[in-house]
């Protein structure tokens, strides 16, 4: 019997860590899932700052090379 929405919500509301481990073994197809953990996902601002920093670094290197050629 499937849990009710309230039961499901109360169970998931107490989860503090979720991790997924998987194994690949050559041979017969056996599937199992255990120890499920989800880690922190970087926020979009983190990726934006990383991209801006890398882009600025590329511009600085290009400007230095151009200055050396002149």
PDB file of N, CA, C and O in Angstrom:
ATOM      1  N   UNK A   1       0.847  -1.180   0.000  1.00  0.00           N
ATOM      2  CA  UNK A   1       0.000   0.000   0.000  1.00  0.00           C
ATOM      3  C   UNK A   1       0.891   1.241   0.000  1.00  0.00           C
ATOM      4  O   UNK A   1       1.810   1.341   0.813  1.00  0.00           O
ATOM      5  N   UNK A   2       0.634   2.163  -0.882  1.00  0.00           N
ATOM      6  CA  UNK A   2       1.427   3.380  -1.006  1.00  0.00           C
ATOM      7  C   UNK A   2       1.128   4.329   0.155  1.00  0.00           C
ATOM      8  O   UNK A   2       0.011   4.351   0.672  1.00  0.00           O
ATOM      9  N   UNK A   3       2.136   5.117   0.565  1.00  0.00           N
ATOM     10  CA  UNK A   3       1.903   6.073   1.653  1.00  0.00           C
ATOM     11  C   UNK A   3       1.010   7.224   1.188  1.00  0.00           C
ATOM     12  O   UNK A   3       0.953   7.538  -0.001  1.00  0.00           O
ATOM     13  N   UNK A   4       0.326   7.834   2.124  1.00  0.00           N
ATOM     14  CA  UNK A   4      -0.493   9.007   1.809  1.00  0.00           C
ATOM     15  C   UNK A   4       0.439  10.195   1.607  1.00  0.00           C
ATOM     16  O   UNK A   4       1.621  10.131   1.942  1.00  0.00           O
ATOM     17  N   UNK A   5      -0.096  11.267   1.064  1.00  0.00           N
ATOM     18  CA  UNK A   5       0.711  12.467   0.840  1.00  0.00           C
ATOM     19  C   UNK A   5       1.258  13.002   2.161  1.00  0.00           C
ATOM     20  O   UNK A   5       2.398  13.465   2.215  1.00  0.00           O
ATOM     21  N   UNK A   6       0.473  12.945   3.208  1.00  0.00           N
ATOM     22  CA  UNK A   6       0.905  13.426   4.523  1.00  0.00           C
ATOM     23  C   UNK A   6       2.028  12.562   5.073  1.00  0.00           C
ATOM     24  O   UNK A   6       3.013  13.083   5.595  1.00  0.00           O
ATOM     25  N   UNK A   7       1.886  11.239   4.959  1.00  0.00           N
ATOM     26  CA  UNK A   7       2.933  10.328   5.424  1.00  0.00           C
ATOM     27  C   UNK A   7       4.226  10.535   4.632  1.00  0.00           C
ATOM     28  O   UNK A   7       5.320  10.573   5.196  1.00  0.00           O
ATOM     29  N   UNK A   8       4.074  10.665   3.335  1.00  0.00           N
ATOM     30  CA  UNK A   8       5.240  10.858   2.473  1.00  0.00           C
ATOM     31  C   UNK A   8       5.954  12.165   2.827  1.00  0.00           C
ATOM     32  O   UNK A   8       7.181  12.198   2.918  1.00  0.00           O
ATOM     33  N   UNK A   9       5.196  13.227   3.025  1.00  0.00           N
ATOM     34  CA  UNK A   9       5.757  14.528   3.365  1.00  0.00           C
ATOM     35  C   UNK A   9       6.449  14.495   4.728  1.00  0.00           C
ATOM     36  O   UNK A   9       7.508  15.101   4.891  1.00  0.00           O
ATOM     37  N   UNK A  10       5.872  13.800   5.705  1.00  0.00           N
ATOM     38  CA  UNK A  10       6.496  13.727   7.031  1.00  0.00           C
ATOM     39  C   UNK A  10       7.795  12.937   6.984  1.00  0.00           C
ATOM     40  O   UNK A  10       8.741  13.261   7.702  1.00  0.00           O
ATOM     41  N   UNK A  11       7.854  11.911   6.153  1.00  0.00           N
ATOM     42  CA  UNK A  11       9.090  11.130   6.017  1.00  0.00           C
ATOM     43  C   UNK A  11      10.172  11.962   5.326  1.00  0.00           C
ATOM     44  O   UNK A  11      11.307  12.025   5.798  1.00  0.00           O
ATOM     45  N   UNK A  12       9.818  12.601   4.206  1.00  0.00           N
ATOM     46  CA  UNK A  12      10.803  13.391   3.466  1.00  0.00           C
ATOM     47  C   UNK A  12      11.202  14.664   4.209  1.00  0.00           C
ATOM     48  O   UNK A  12      12.293  15.190   3.987  1.00  0.00           O
ATOM     49  N   UNK A  13      10.342  15.161   5.080  1.00  0.00           N
ATOM     50  CA  UNK A  13      10.643  16.374   5.832  1.00  0.00           C
ATOM     51  C   UNK A  13      11.769  16.185   6.825  1.00  0.00           C
ATOM     52  O   UNK A  13      12.362  17.172   7.261  1.00  0.00           O
ATOM     53  N   UNK A  14      12.088  14.957   7.199  1.00  0.00           N
ATOM     54  CA  UNK A  14      13.145  14.691   8.177  1.00  0.00           C
ATOM     55  C   UNK A  14      14.460  14.253   7.541  1.00  0.00           C
ATOM     56  O   UNK A  14      15.413  13.940   8.255  1.00  0.00           O
ATOM     57  N   UNK A  15      14.528  14.225   6.225  1.00  0.00           N
ATOM     58  CA  UNK A  15      15.759  13.797   5.543  1.00  0.00           C
ATOM     59  C   UNK A  15      16.792  14.916   5.623  1.00  0.00           C
ATOM     60  O   UNK A  15      16.499  16.065   5.292  1.00  0.00           O
ATOM     61  N   UNK A  16      17.992  14.577   6.060  1.00  0.00           N
ATOM     62  CA  UNK A  16      19.076  15.553   6.125  1.00  0.00           C
ATOM     63  C   UNK A  16      20.144  15.295   5.076  1.00  0.00           C
ATOM     64  O   UNK A  16      20.934  16.188   4.769  1.00  0.00           O
ATOM     65  N   UNK A  17      20.182  14.090   4.522  1.00  0.00           N
ATOM     66  CA  UNK A  17      21.203  13.771   3.527  1.00  0.00           C
ATOM     67  C   UNK A  17      20.657  12.693   2.599  1.00  0.00           C
ATOM     68  O   UNK A  17      19.996  11.753   3.039  1.00  0.00           O
ATOM     69  N   UNK A  18      20.948  12.845   1.296  1.00  0.00           N
ATOM     70  CA  UNK A  18      20.495  11.887   0.303  1.00  0.00           C
ATOM     71  C   UNK A  18      21.646  11.624  -0.653  1.00  0.00           C
ATOM     72  O   UNK A  18      22.160  12.561  -1.265  1.00  0.00           O
ATOM     73  N   UNK A  19      22.063  10.375  -0.797  1.00  0.00           N
ATOM     74  CA  UNK A  19      23.201  10.013  -1.641  1.00  0.00           C
ATOM     75  C   UNK A  19      22.829   8.812  -2.493  1.00  0.00           C
ATOM     76  O   UNK A  19      22.155   7.894  -2.024  1.00  0.00           O
ATOM     77  N   UNK A  20      23.276   8.819  -3.764  1.00  0.00           N
ATOM     78  CA  UNK A  20      23.013   7.706  -4.665  1.00  0.00           C
ATOM     79  C   UNK A  20      24.336   7.055  -5.027  1.00  0.00           C
ATOM     80  O   UNK A  20      25.216   7.708  -5.588  1.00  0.00           O
ATOM     81  N   UNK A  21      24.485   5.789  -4.716  1.00  0.00           N
ATOM     82  CA  UNK A  21      25.659   5.005  -5.090  1.00  0.00           C
ATOM     83  C   UNK A  21      25.222   3.953  -6.091  1.00  0.00           C
ATOM     84  O   UNK A  21      24.174   3.329  -5.929  1.00  0.00           O
ATOM     85  N   UNK A  22      26.024   3.758  -7.122  1.00  0.00           N
ATOM     86  CA  UNK A  22      25.699   2.744  -8.121  1.00  0.00           C
ATOM     87  C   UNK A  22      26.975   1.997  -8.478  1.00  0.00           C
ATOM     88  O   UNK A  22      28.071   2.548  -8.383  1.00  0.00           O
ATOM     89  N   UNK A  23      26.831   0.755  -8.883  1.00  0.00           N
ATOM     90  CA  UNK A  23      27.961  -0.070  -9.277  1.00  0.00           C
ATOM     91  C   UNK A  23      27.683  -0.684 -10.636  1.00  0.00           C
ATOM     92  O   UNK A  23      26.548  -1.044 -10.946  1.00  0.00           O
ATOM     93  N   UNK A  24      28.734  -0.800 -11.447  1.00  0.00           N
ATOM     94  CA  UNK A  24      28.611  -1.477 -12.724  1.00  0.00           C
ATOM     95  C   UNK A  24      29.473  -2.716 -12.687  1.00  0.00           C
ATOM     96  O   UNK A  24      30.688  -2.627 -12.509  1.00  0.00           O
ATOM     97  N   UNK A  25      28.863  -3.859 -12.851  1.00  0.00           N
ATOM     98  CA  UNK A  25      29.577  -5.123 -12.843  1.00  0.00           C
ATOM     99  C   UNK A  25      29.178  -5.878 -14.095  1.00  0.00           C
ATOM    100  O   UNK A  25      27.992  -6.032 -14.383  1.00  0.00           O
ATOM    101  N   UNK A  26      30.174  -6.353 -14.843  1.00  0.00           N
ATOM    102  CA  UNK A  26      29.880  -7.142 -16.028  1.00  0.00           C
ATOM    103  C   UNK A  26      29.285  -8.470 -15.614  1.00  0.00           C
ATOM    104  O   UNK A  26      29.793  -9.131 -14.708  1.00  0.00           O
ATOM    105  N   UNK A  27      28.228  -8.856 -16.266  1.00  0.00           N
ATOM    106  CA  UNK A  27      27.564 -10.107 -15.936  1.00  0.00           C
ATOM    107  C   UNK A  27      26.069  -9.940 -16.027  1.00  0.00           C
ATOM    108  O   UNK A  27      25.580  -9.092 -16.773  1.00  0.00           O
ATOM    109  N   UNK A  28      25.337 -10.737 -15.279  1.00  0.00           N
ATOM    110  CA  UNK A  28      23.874 -10.631 -15.338  1.00  0.00           C
ATOM    111  C   UNK A  28      23.406  -9.268 -14.840  1.00  0.00           C
ATOM    112  O   UNK A  28      24.038  -8.652 -13.981  1.00  0.00           O
ATOM    113  N   UNK A  29      22.298  -8.816 -15.392  1.00  0.00           N
ATOM    114  CA  UNK A  29      21.759  -7.511 -15.019  1.00  0.00           C
ATOM    115  C   UNK A  29      21.097  -7.573 -13.653  1.00  0.00           C
ATOM    116  O   UNK A  29      20.004  -8.118 -13.499  1.00  0.00           O
ATOM    117  N   UNK A  30      21.767  -7.013 -12.679  1.00  0.00           N
ATOM    118  CA  UNK A  30      21.217  -6.868 -11.332  1.00  0.00           C
ATOM    119  C   UNK A  30      21.257  -5.385 -10.997  1.00  0.00           C
ATOM    120  O   UNK A  30      22.298  -4.743 -11.136  1.00  0.00           O
ATOM    121  N   UNK A  31      20.160  -4.855 -10.567  1.00  0.00           N
ATOM    122  CA  UNK A  31      20.090  -3.434 -10.257  1.00  0.00           C
ATOM    123  C   UNK A  31      19.759  -3.266  -8.792  1.00  0.00           C
ATOM    124  O   UNK A  31      18.897  -3.953  -8.243  1.00  0.00           O
ATOM    125  N   UNK A  32      20.478  -2.318  -8.157  1.00  0.00           N
ATOM    126  CA  UNK A  32      20.132  -1.991  -6.787  1.00  0.00           C
ATOM    127  C   UNK A  32      20.501  -0.542  -6.527  1.00  0.00           C
ATOM    128  O   UNK A  32      21.367   0.022  -7.195  1.00  0.00           O
ATOM    129  N   UNK A  33      19.855   0.032  -5.579  1.00  0.00           N
ATOM    130  CA  UNK A  33      20.052   1.430  -5.220  1.00  0.00           C
ATOM    131  C   UNK A  33      20.110   1.498  -3.704  1.00  0.00           C
ATOM    132  O   UNK A  33      19.190   1.057  -3.015  1.00  0.00           O
ATOM    133  N   UNK A  34      21.210   2.059  -3.188  1.00  0.00           N
ATOM    134  CA  UNK A  34      21.314   2.203  -1.741  1.00  0.00           C
ATOM    135  C   UNK A  34      22.108   3.454  -1.391  1.00  0.00           C
ATOM    136  O   UNK A  34      22.775   4.035  -2.247  1.00  0.00           O
ATOM    137  N   UNK A  35      22.034   3.859  -0.146  1.00  0.00           N
ATOM    138  CA  UNK A  35      22.762   5.021   0.355  1.00  0.00           C
ATOM    139  C   UNK A  35      22.585   6.239  -0.551  1.00  0.00           C
ATOM    140  O   UNK A  35      23.544   6.675  -1.187  1.00  0.00           O
ATOM    141  N   UNK A  36      21.423   6.770  -0.615  1.00  0.00           N
ATOM    142  CA  UNK A  36      21.107   7.894  -1.489  1.00  0.00           C
ATOM    143  C   UNK A  36      21.422   9.208  -0.772  1.00  0.00           C
ATOM    144  O   UNK A  36      20.867   9.480   0.293  1.00  0.00           O
ATOM    145  N   UNK A  37      22.334  10.048  -1.366  1.00  0.00           N
ATOM    146  CA  UNK A  37      22.723  11.352  -0.793  1.00  0.00           C
ATOM    147  C   UNK A  37      22.782  12.398  -1.911  1.00  0.00           C
ATOM    148  O   UNK A  37      23.392  12.147  -2.951  1.00  0.00           O
ATOM    149  N   UNK A  38      22.172  13.541  -1.717  1.00  0.00           N
ATOM    150  CA  UNK A  38      22.291  14.660  -2.646  1.00  0.00           C
ATOM    151  C   UNK A  38      23.168  15.719  -1.989  1.00  0.00           C
ATOM    152  O   UNK A  38      22.925  16.110  -0.848  1.00  0.00           O
ATOM    153  N   UNK A  39      24.187  16.181  -2.709  1.00  0.00           N
ATOM    154  CA  UNK A  39      25.071  17.211  -2.174  1.00  0.00           C
ATOM    155  C   UNK A  39      24.561  18.601  -2.535  1.00  0.00           C
ATOM    156  O   UNK A  39      23.570  18.756  -3.249  1.00  0.00           O
ATOM    157  N   UNK A  40      25.253  19.589  -2.031  1.00  0.00           N
ATOM    158  CA  UNK A  40      24.883  20.971  -2.311  1.00  0.00           C
ATOM    159  C   UNK A  40      25.172  21.292  -3.770  1.00  0.00           C
ATOM    160  O   UNK A  40      26.210  20.901  -4.304  1.00  0.00           O
ATOM    161  N   UNK A  41      24.260  22.001  -4.406  1.00  0.00           N
ATOM    162  CA  UNK A  41      24.408  22.421  -5.799  1.00  0.00           C
ATOM    163  C   UNK A  41      24.740  23.905  -5.797  1.00  0.00           C
ATOM    164  O   UNK A  41      24.034  24.691  -5.164  1.00  0.00           O
ATOM    165  N   UNK A  42      25.817  24.309  -6.503  1.00  0.00           N
ATOM    166  CA  UNK A  42      26.156  25.731  -6.519  1.00  0.00           C
ATOM    167  C   UNK A  42      25.015  26.571  -7.087  1.00  0.00           C
ATOM    168  O   UNK A  42      24.318  26.152  -8.012  1.00  0.00           O
ATOM    169  N   UNK A  43      24.839  27.743  -6.530  1.00  0.00           N
ATOM    170  CA  UNK A  43      23.800  28.645  -7.009  1.00  0.00           C
ATOM    171  C   UNK A  43      24.242  29.282  -8.321  1.00  0.00           C
ATOM    172  O   UNK A  43      25.440  29.345  -8.597  1.00  0.00           O
ATOM    173  N   UNK A  44      23.304  29.752  -9.132  1.00  0.00           N
ATOM    174  CA  UNK A  44      23.670  30.367 -10.413  1.00  0.00           C
ATOM    175  C   UNK A  44      24.635  31.540 -10.255  1.00  0.00           C
ATOM    176  O   UNK A  44      25.462  31.780 -11.134  1.00  0.00           O
ATOM    177  N   UNK A  45      24.537  32.280  -9.137  1.00  0.00           N
ATOM    178  CA  UNK A  45      25.444  33.406  -8.931  1.00  0.00           C
ATOM    179  C   UNK A  45      26.894  32.927  -8.832  1.00  0.00           C
ATOM    180  O   UNK A  45      27.809  33.619  -9.279  1.00  0.00           O
ATOM    181  N   UNK A  46      27.102  31.757  -8.254  1.00  0.00           N
ATOM    182  CA  UNK A  46      28.452  31.208  -8.131  1.00  0.00           C
ATOM    183  C   UNK A  46      29.028  30.954  -9.513  1.00  0.00           C
ATOM    184  O   UNK A  46      30.175  31.308  -9.788  1.00  0.00           O
ATOM    185  N   UNK A  47      28.237  30.343 -10.382  1.00  0.00           N
ATOM    186  CA  UNK A  47      28.699  30.070 -11.750  1.00  0.00           C
ATOM    187  C   UNK A  47      28.927  31.372 -12.515  1.00  0.00           C
ATOM    188  O   UNK A  47      29.874  31.472 -13.295  1.00  0.00           O
ATOM    189  N   UNK A  48      28.072  32.363 -12.300  1.00  0.00           N
ATOM    190  CA  UNK A  48      28.233  33.654 -12.965  1.00  0.00           C
ATOM    191  C   UNK A  48      29.540  34.316 -12.543  1.00  0.00           C
ATOM    192  O   UNK A  48      30.278  34.818 -13.390  1.00  0.00           O
ATOM    193  N   UNK A  49      29.835  34.323 -11.244  1.00  0.00           N
ATOM    194  CA  UNK A  49      31.077  34.929 -10.757  1.00  0.00           C
ATOM    195  C   UNK A  49      32.299  34.192 -11.301  1.00  0.00           C
ATOM    196  O   UNK A  49      33.293  34.821 -11.665  1.00  0.00           O
ATOM    197  N   UNK A  50      32.227  32.860 -11.359  1.00  0.00           N
ATOM    198  CA  UNK A  50      33.324  32.084 -11.921  1.00  0.00           C
ATOM    199  C   UNK A  50      33.532  32.442 -13.389  1.00  0.00           C
ATOM    200  O   UNK A  50      34.663  32.648 -13.828  1.00  0.00           O
ATOM    201  N   UNK A  51      32.445  32.514 -14.141  1.00  0.00           N
ATOM    202  CA  UNK A  51      32.534  32.856 -15.566  1.00  0.00           C
ATOM    203  C   UNK A  51      33.092  34.254 -15.786  1.00  0.00           C
ATOM    204  O   UNK A  51      33.923  34.466 -16.669  1.00  0.00           O
ATOM    205  N   UNK A  52      32.634  35.208 -14.980  1.00  0.00           N
ATOM    206  CA  UNK A  52      33.146  36.577 -15.106  1.00  0.00           C
ATOM    207  C   UNK A  52      34.627  36.650 -14.757  1.00  0.00           C
ATOM    208  O   UNK A  52      35.387  37.359 -15.417  1.00  0.00           O
ATOM    209  N   UNK A  53      35.037  35.928 -13.732  1.00  0.00           N
ATOM    210  CA  UNK A  53      36.450  35.918 -13.351  1.00  0.00           C
ATOM    211  C   UNK A  53      37.320  35.316 -14.433  1.00  0.00           C
ATOM    212  O   UNK A  53      38.385  35.851 -14.745  1.00  0.00           O
ATOM    213  N   UNK A  54      36.878  34.205 -15.011  1.00  0.00           N
ATOM    214  CA  UNK A  54      37.644  33.582 -16.091  1.00  0.00           C
ATOM    215  C   UNK A  54      37.692  34.478 -17.325  1.00  0.00           C
ATOM    216  O   UNK A  54      38.733  34.601 -17.970  1.00  0.00           O
ATOM    217  N   UNK A  55      36.553  35.106 -17.652  1.00  0.00           N
ATOM    218  CA  UNK A  55      36.510  36.016 -18.805  1.00  0.00           C
ATOM    219  C   UNK A  55      37.434  37.209 -18.609  1.00  0.00           C
ATOM    220  O   UNK A  55      38.122  37.629 -19.540  1.00  0.00           O
ATOM    221  N   UNK A  56      37.448  37.751 -17.406  1.00  0.00           N
ATOM    222  CA  UNK A  56      38.333  38.877 -17.107  1.00  0.00           C
ATOM    223  C   UNK A  56      39.790  38.446 -17.213  1.00  0.00           C
ATOM    224  O   UNK A  56      40.626  39.199 -17.715  1.00  0.00           O
ATOM    225  N   UNK A  57      40.097  37.253 -16.749  1.00  0.00           N
ATOM    226  CA  UNK A  57      41.466  36.734 -16.854  1.00  0.00           C
ATOM    227  C   UNK A  57      41.902  36.606 -18.302  1.00  0.00           C
ATOM    228  O   UNK A  57      43.041  36.933 -18.636  1.00  0.00           O
ATOM    229  N   UNK A  58      41.023  36.140 -19.159  1.00  0.00           N
ATOM    230  CA  UNK A  58      41.343  36.014 -20.582  1.00  0.00           C
ATOM    231  C   UNK A  58      41.595  37.397 -21.182  1.00  0.00           C
ATOM    232  O   UNK A  58      42.529  37.568 -21.966  1.00  0.00           O
ATOM    233  N   UNK A  59      40.778  38.377 -20.825  1.00  0.00           N
ATOM    234  CA  UNK A  59      40.972  39.735 -21.342  1.00  0.00           C
ATOM    235  C   UNK A  59      42.295  40.337 -20.883  1.00  0.00           C
ATOM    236  O   UNK A  59      42.967  41.015 -21.660  1.00  0.00           O
ATOM    237  N   UNK A  60      42.674  40.099 -19.639  1.00  0.00           N
ATOM    238  CA  UNK A  60      43.941  40.621 -19.119  1.00  0.00           C
ATOM    239  C   UNK A  60      45.116  39.994 -19.872  1.00  0.00           C
ATOM    240  O   UNK A  60      46.045  40.698 -20.266  1.00  0.00           O
ATOM    241  N   UNK A  61      45.079  38.687 -20.071  1.00  0.00           N
ATOM    242  CA  UNK A  61      46.157  38.017 -20.799  1.00  0.00           C
ATOM    243  C   UNK A  61      46.242  38.542 -22.229  1.00  0.00           C
ATOM    244  O   UNK A  61      47.341  38.788 -22.725  1.00  0.00           O
ATOM    245  N   UNK A  62      45.104  38.719 -22.904  1.00  0.00           N
ATOM    246  CA  UNK A  62      45.096  39.229 -24.277  1.00  0.00           C
ATOM    247  C   UNK A  62      45.651  40.646 -24.324  1.00  0.00           C
ATOM    248  O   UNK A  62      46.406  40.978 -25.238  1.00  0.00           O
ATOM    249  N   UNK A  63      45.293  41.490 -23.354  1.00  0.00           N
ATOM    250  CA  UNK A  63      45.784  42.871 -23.332  1.00  0.00           C
ATOM    251  C   UNK A  63      47.290  42.897 -23.109  1.00  0.00           C
ATOM    252  O   UNK A  63      47.985  43.706 -23.725  1.00  0.00           O
ATOM    253  N   UNK A  64      47.811  42.032 -22.244  1.00  0.00           N
ATOM    254  CA  UNK A  64      49.266  41.995 -22.009  1.00  0.00           C
ATOM    255  C   UNK A  64      50.017  41.547 -23.252  1.00  0.00           C
ATOM    256  O   UNK A  64      51.073  42.089 -23.577  1.00  0.00           O
ATOM    257  N   UNK A  65      49.472  40.557 -23.943  1.00  0.00           N
ATOM    258  CA  UNK A  65      50.128  40.088 -25.168  1.00  0.00           C
ATOM    259  C   UNK A  65      50.114  41.162 -26.233  1.00  0.00           C
ATOM    260  O   UNK A  65      51.092  41.335 -26.961  1.00  0.00           O
ATOM    261  N   UNK A  66      49.003  41.887 -26.327  1.00  0.00           N
ATOM    262  CA  UNK A  66      48.906  42.960 -27.321  1.00  0.00           C
ATOM    263  C   UNK A  66      49.896  44.069 -26.975  1.00  0.00           C
ATOM    264  O   UNK A  66      50.513  44.643 -27.873  1.00  0.00           O
ATOM    265  N   UNK A  67      50.057  44.380 -25.687  1.00  0.00           N
ATOM    266  CA  UNK A  67      50.982  45.442 -25.268  1.00  0.00           C
ATOM    267  C   UNK A  67      52.424  45.031 -25.555  1.00  0.00           C
ATOM    268  O   UNK A  67      53.243  45.889 -25.883  1.00  0.00           O
ATOM    269  N   UNK A  68      52.755  43.765 -25.443  1.00  0.00           N
ATOM    270  CA  UNK A  68      54.110  43.299 -25.713  1.00  0.00           C
ATOM    271  C   UNK A  68      54.420  43.358 -27.204  1.00  0.00           C
ATOM    272  O   UNK A  68      55.582  43.525 -27.575  1.00  0.00           O
ATOM    273  N   UNK A  69      53.424  43.226 -28.065  1.00  0.00           N
ATOM    274  CA  UNK A  69      53.642  43.245 -29.507  1.00  0.00           C
ATOM    275  C   UNK A  69      53.886  44.652 -30.025  1.00  0.00           C
ATOM    276  O   UNK A  69      54.544  44.821 -31.051  1.00  0.00           O
ATOM    277  N   UNK A  70      53.374  45.661 -29.342  1.00  0.00           N
ATOM    278  CA  UNK A  70      53.515  47.047 -29.795  1.00  0.00           C
ATOM    279  C   UNK A  70      54.838  47.651 -29.456  1.00  0.00           C
ATOM    280  O   UNK A  70      55.088  48.812 -29.781  1.00  0.00           O
TER     281      UNK A  70
END
